Amino acid sequence: MKSRVGNSVAIVLVLFVAAWPAAAQQPSPEAMAAAKELIAVSRAADQFKTILPLIAQQLKPAIVQGRPEVERDYDKIMPIMTELALKHFGSVTDDMAAIYAGTFSAEEMRQVTAFYRTPVGQKFLDKVPDILQQSMVLGQKFAQRLMQDFQKSVTDELRKRGHNI
């Protein structure tokens, strides 16, 4: 079950990354500047840093597969992998800015940036990592319950149809 959740996280990330090139239209310099400022003020890099360990923990069971020696080495290389991932994040900031600029007007982005600079905006940004972590735990629990209910329902239905399961 955990590997399925990990695979789901990986699939979401692949789809997210695959969407970046879709912003091929050239936004205006004003929109790009507003988008880059929004990305900086919204601490997008910090949010990325927060999610990396969570993704690593999701992938760990599928890679380690109960082997203690692999688990030790996995834990040792995660800081290296995190740094590598962060280097890649820096190279996609312009692509992210293009997505923002293609989605929002420069004025809309300035308004969102202004919100993030307010006390409540700063509080929101401070709380996002914890909310994200709690949401991922909640999502895992929901997926586990859903899979159990789904398995029971499928088994019950197949038994009604004469299958010995």
Number of C-alpha atoms within 10 A of each C-alpha: 13 15 15 13 17 21 16 13 17 15 12 12 13 11 11 10 14 10 13 16 13 12 17 11 11 11 19 14 11 12 23 24 18 25 30 20 16 22 19 14 19 20 16 16 15 14 15 14 17 16 15 17 15 17 16 17 14 22 19 19 16 15 14 15 11 11 10 10 9 14 15 11 11 16 13 11 10 15 12 11 15 15 13 11 14 16 11 11 16 10 10 14 17 16 19 22 23 26 21 22 26 20 14 15 18 22 12 15 23 18 14 17 20 13 16 19 15 11 10 11 17 16 12 15 20 13 11 15 17 12 13 15 14 12 12 18 13 12 13 17 12 12 16 15 12 12 13 13 12 12 12 12 12 13 15 13 12 13 12 10 9 8 10 8 8
